Every structure is written in C-alpha cells, then in structure tokens.
Amino acid sequence: VGDLASILTNLEDRDVLFIDEIHRLNRIVEEYLYSAMEDYKIDIMIGEGPTAKSMKVSVNRFTLVGATTRTGLLTSPLRSRFGVDLRLDYYTSGEIEEILKRSAGILGVEITSGGVVELACRARGTPRIANRLLKRVRDFAEVRANGVIDTDVAGSALEMLEVDSLGLDNLDRAILETIIEKFRGGPAGIDSIAAAVSEDRDTIEEVYEPFLIRQGLIAKTPRGRVVTPLAYSHLNMPQPRVQKGLFGD
C-alpha cells in the first residue's frame, strides 16, 4: 500500500497509470485504489499504533489502465469502477507482417516478403514472439545465408528452433502427444497433463492452452482436455477408430 500511495501522489495531472496483470493485485491494495479512482483522493496513515491518524490526500487526475488475461479473477467492485472495458484480440498475419518489416528496418536486417510471411505465420499472432523469432532467424542468416532472410532461410532457422508451421514449439507438441499417447486422446485432467510433461499447471493453462484451443487442436470438456482430429493430422499421428457399442450405436 505504501508503494502504491507513493506512485499515486507522484503522478502528474492527466498521467496514465498502467497496471499489468491487474487480477493479481492484493485485496488490500485493490481497495486502496477505489477512492483514488472515484474521488482522486487517498487515505494516508500518519504515525503508528494507537496514535496513528488517517489523513485524506488529493491526487492529480489520472487515467488507470489495467491489463489482464483473466478477467474473471477481477473482483466485481474493481471491475465495475472501470469506465471502459475492452477486449484485445490476437494480431492478424497481415498486422504481424507490418510489425516484422518495421522491426527488420530497425535492426538493419535484409528480409524478403517471403521471409516475412514465413515468420508471421509462426508468430502466434503476438508481436513479442514475432520479434523474438526475427532476432533468432537473423542470427542464423548472418552465419549461414550472408545475412539475408528469405523463405528458405526462415524455414530452416525455424526448423532448427523447433518451431513448426503453426507456430507450435516443443512443449505445445509435448502436450498434444501426451494426451494422445498416454491418455488415448483424452479426456485428460490438466493436473495429469502438467505432471506428464513436467510443467506447472498455471503455465499450461495461461501460456500454452489458449493458443492450442484457438488453433482448434484441443477442446475443453467437463471431463477434461481432448485433442481434435486436426491435432492428429498436424502431428501425422493415426487417429484411433471409434469403437462401436454393444448394440452397434
């Protein structure tokens, strides 16, 4: 609370305060924000023990922007105090291509349109991932392709990095293969999957699973996660036949 009070009192008029992963705020800190958001005032405790007094201090008008990937974890009082609620989607391939072209110019990297497309389609709709892949492919190109990134160079570099045509990495594929090989395609519980791939449950749920679901490779059911026919096809793994019941239904 003391740190937040310091931040709020040092804000200039019309400043923007950005809080990432705002759903992780401590409840006490969250409640401290309420009066600042509504009245631009905060309570500061002066002194300690029985002689401590609360003093109301005005803060400059500011805009609070909160970002979260788990809106459901926000408490209702905090969520209702935001005037605008926006949902940001993944970037399109075309938008990622424009970002890559700009980044290549900043880095002084020579890249063809084919190289841009190859990187964009494996960037998972995320600029941060696109820029990370660009830097790694640039390193590869400087050593093996005279510094020029074209379709073949990008493909070879990404293959070496074990990033496939859909943008899946080792752990993405490990999750799919685990459900197929150890749980017969599912349904499988998230804790069982996490234990099987030696990864933290929250990491799988927050980092890997959303993309796999968006790509149509995994489906969430009340009984657990199930891989889809598209996952079998992408991994070139045979899809098990559906066994008929006793009466052929």
Summary of the structure (lengths in Angstrom):
residues: 249
radius of gyration: 24.7
end to end distance: 62.2
largest distance: 80.6
contacts: 653
relative contact order: 0.07
helix: 51%
strand: 15%
